[in-house]
Amino acid sequence: MTDGGKAIAEVPGLRLRPAEEGDLETVLNFIRDLAAYEKLSREVSADVETLRRSLFGKRPAAEVLLAEISGQAVGFAVYFHNFSTFTGRAGLYLEDIFVRPDRRGEGVGLALFRHLARLALDRGCSRLELSALDWNEPAIRFYKGLGAAAMDEWTVYRFTPEELKKIV
């Protein structure tokens, strides 16, 4: 029912909280569920130990926000800071947001997003960014409905470890 002490009237019983080490199996299950939804299950190589090092090690690479209703995890968001050289300030990058299919349409995703928007503002971020698969119309409608602007003039490029090895 609370989000950092603030009531969330839209979703009865909803609690948002940072993930803890004891939640790693839950986080991994959400990652697998998201990958299945995106038809990318073959891409998942994460395991609990990798997540432990990446999320709770000496230099955490990301943060995870869990959404729970009546003590049951129903969604999550994974985010981290990026940096804008133009503004000279950090931004918040939403890597993934996922709500279990049987809990969609109840406002859980909106509550997660509102929490991240508030967090970005509280941390003095210059922006909140994310990527959406071009076929994921429900996600695109959701983000645009919140006021997101597509950065159509930008193209994402990726180097895998194999390509990086060829460079060095």
Disulfide bonds with the S-S distance in Angstrom:
none
